[in-house]
Amino acid sequence: MEGPTKAEAEQTRGEVARVRRSLLIIFGIGGICATLAIVYVMRHLPEGADRDLGAAPLPGVSPNQPVRSRVCKRFGDPCEFRPGQLGACVQRENCIGSDCLFCQSQH
């Protein structure tokens, strides 16, 4: 039994190269699209929603209405995350400015 000829081996290498290029293009574009979708969603979340993605909205409180008890003035101060739910003032990572402190749940 004879092995593959040079022409067959060259054809197989060419097919493998085309498949690799196709997979790179498919997964590269898919990865870029997924990254862009995540960035878009994270940039368009309401203020504070990135810290509490699974929480239900507070009854009687509009999602865009700030809750006064959440206002933090100093790092580590106790605050009320929700009515009856204790929180602590923490600083956002890589944040510069006056809006870097927020109330984070202790539960």
Order of alpha helices (4+ residues) and beta strands (2+ residues): alpha-beta-beta-beta
